[in-house]
Amino acid sequence: MSTFKFANIRAEVRQKGPHEEKEDLDVYAVVLRDPDGNWIEVRSSVPRDELRTTADSFDLAYGALQSMYAAATTPEAWKGGYQGDVSELELDTTIAAAQRMEEWLRPAVLVAEARWHLYEEGRE
């Protein structure tokens, strides 16, 4: 669907398909990859009937970067604020993956913050 480059992190956003339980939602995945070959997939559910734009994909990628940076730098707070039906093992595995990517995530978040305004029109 969309690919973004934030500093040294590549973010690929793609539609995974319909939500398993809620027929009015689609599932999207953002795969974050760093130069060392580490990667994390972050999934989000979004309303099916809304038009998807590049700005929406950017928002998903930016949100994934922010979330994984939080997981890397403040793991207990990130884990405590996580909402979803995910096991402790999955959360701990995600935190470990984010911590491996931490050196690349901070610069990527800063680049995404700087670009956020470029996608303003697509959100309106």
NORCORTA-V815060 format. One record per residue. RES is the residue in one letter. OMEGA is omega in radians with two decimals (* if undefined). D_LAST is the distance of its C-alpha to the last C-alpha in whole Angstrom. Layout:
# NORCORTA-V815060
res->[RES;RES]
omega->[OMEGA;OMEGA]
d_last->[D_LAST;D_LAST]
This chain:
# NORCORTA-V815060
res->[M;S;T;F;K;F;A;N;I;R;A;E;V;R;Q;K;G;P;H;E;E;K;E;D;L;D;V;Y;A;V;V;L;R;D;P;D;G;N;W;I;E;V;R;S;S;V;P;R;D;E;L;R;T;T;A;D;S;F;D;L;A;Y;G;A;L;Q;S;M;Y;A;A;A;T;T;P;E;A;W;K;G;G;Y;Q;G;D;V;S;E;L;E;L;D;T;T;I;A;A;A;Q;R;M;E;E;W;L;R;P;A;V;L;V;A;E;A;R;W;H;L;Y;E;E;G;R;E]
omega->[3.13;3.07;3.12;3.05;3.12;-3.04;-3.13;3.09;3.04;-3.13;3.12;-3.14;3.10;3.10;3.14;-3.14;-3.12;3.06;-3.09;-3.03;-3.07;-3.02;3.14;-3.12;2.96;3.12;3.06;3.11;3.00;3.08;3.10;3.14;3.09;-3.10;3.13;3.13;3.07;3.10;3.08;3.02;3.12;-3.12;3.10;3.05;-3.13;3.13;-3.08;-3.00;3.13;3.08;3.14;3.14;3.05;3.10;3.09;3.11;3.09;3.14;3.10;3.13;3.14;3.11;3.11;3.10;-3.13;-3.13;-3.11;3.05;3.08;3.11;-3.11;-2.99;3.11;-2.99;-3.11;3.10;3.12;-3.13;-3.14;-3.13;-3.10;3.10;-3.14;-3.13;-3.08;-3.11;3.07;3.14;3.12;3.10;3.13;3.10;3.11;3.11;3.13;3.13;3.12;3.13;3.06;-3.10;-2.98;-3.10;-3.14;-3.05;-3.10;3.11;3.13;3.11;3.13;3.10;3.13;3.10;-3.12;-3.11;-3.01;-3.10;3.14;-3.09;-3.09;-3.10;-3.13;-3.14;-3.05;*]
d_last->[20;19;21;21;23;23;27;29;27;26;23;23;20;21;21;25;25;25;25;29;29;26;25;22;21;21;22;21;23;22;26;26;29;31;34;37;36;34;31;30;27;25;24;21;20;17;16;18;16;12;12;12;11;12;10;11;14;14;13;16;18;18;18;21;23;22;24;27;27;28;30;32;32;33;34;35;32;30;32;32;29;28;27;28;32;33;36;38;39;35;34;37;37;33;34;37;34;32;35;36;33;32;34;31;28;28;27;25;23;23;22;19;18;19;16;14;12;12;10;7;6;6;4;0]
